Amino acid sequence: MGNIVTIASSKGGVGKTVLAACLATNLAARGYHVAVVDADPNASLADWYSLYSGPAITCMTESGHVEVVDVAQREADRHDVTLVDTAGFGSLTASAAIAAADHVLIPVMADRGSVREAIRTARQVESLARAARRAIPYRIVPTQWAADGLAEGAALDSLRAERLPITVRFLPALAAFRKASFTGAGLSRGRVGWECDALIDELAAIGALPVGPEVLTDG
């Protein structure tokens, strides 16, 4: 069975879909069998996928809170990694996707509202883990990030004060990420591809992603 990675935050516009698209594209380029489940009723990830022309990725939409678990688990039986992109507001579907996950990624931008909601989402993951009586590991992933920015430093201080786990790698503030939402391409090339690959390496090192493709098949 492959890994289920749920991307969640109770705030919209923090980079959940961009993170899912980046991971999916670059994992597929490495030879992983990748599925993405768009669990957001707005279907932004599915819209991106309609333009996508890179290495093969399986994409489906499912925003039902019961059905999303079945879909994610089914695709995890067929793929090395199944990424679930959730809505930017509190919902039963997001909670169900978190509860089904092997690892949760919580994007955060360098603003007070984003940090507040990242902390809230982290506490939600912890609560669901207690309810399920199992560990649900998670990481905060900085997005649209300037490495030496003053706002970024303040955001990190706030997150660290809450003792939250934060990835070392981040998605930088590059126009190429925004451009990809119009073209479906460009996420595995240049600095964008390099940054995504570095994040994948870090996530693999902590067990959020398989170290290498398992070459799972439908059979």
C-alpha positions, 0 to 999 in steps of 0.5 A, a space after each residue: 500500500 502506498 502513502 496517503 498524504 493529506 494537504 490541509 489548512 482551514 484557511 483558503 489561499 495558502 498554497 494547498 493546491 500548488 503544493 499538491 500539484 508540485 509534489 504530484 508533478 515531481 514525484 511522477 517525474 521521479 517514476 512514482 505512481 501518483 494519484 491526486 484526489 481533489 476533495 475541494 468543491 471548488 475543484 482547483 486541482 482538477 482544473 489544473 490537471 485538465 491542463 497538465 501534460 507531464 508524466 502520468 498522474 491519476 486525478 479524481 474529484 471527491 468532496 464527500 466526507 465518507 466517500 473521500 476515505 474510500 477513494 483515498 484508500 483505494 488509490 493508495 492500494 494502486 499507487 505509491 503516493 496518494 495526495 488529497 487536496 482539501 478545501 480551505 475551510 473547516 469541513 467534515 471532508 477535510 477531517 475525514 481526509 486527515 484521519 485517513 492520512 499517513 501524513 498531513 502537510 499544512 501549508 502556511 504563508 507569512 501572514 498572521 491569518 495564515 499562521 493562526 489557521 496553520 496552528 488551528 489545523 495542527 491542533 485539529 490533526 492532533 485531536 483527530 489522532 487522539 480520537 483515532 488512537 494512532 499517530 498522524 504525523 504532520 509538518 508545516 510547509 512554508 509556501 510563497 516564502 522569502 527565505 530572509 523576509 521579516 514577515 517570514 521570520 515573525 511567522 516562524 517565531 510564532 510557529 516555533 513558539 507553539 512547538 510545531 514541526 516545520 519543514 526546512 525546505 519551502 516553496 519560494 515566492 516565484 511567479 512560475 508557481 502562479 503561471 503553472 495554474 494557467 498552463 499546467 506546466 513548468 513545475 518540474 523545471 528550473 528553480 521550481 523543480 529544484 525546490 520541489 525535489 528538495 522538499 520531496 527529499 526532506 519528506 522522504 527522509 522523515 517517512 512522509 513519502 516513500 524513499 523510492 517508487 514501489 512500482 505498484 500496479 492495479 493487480 
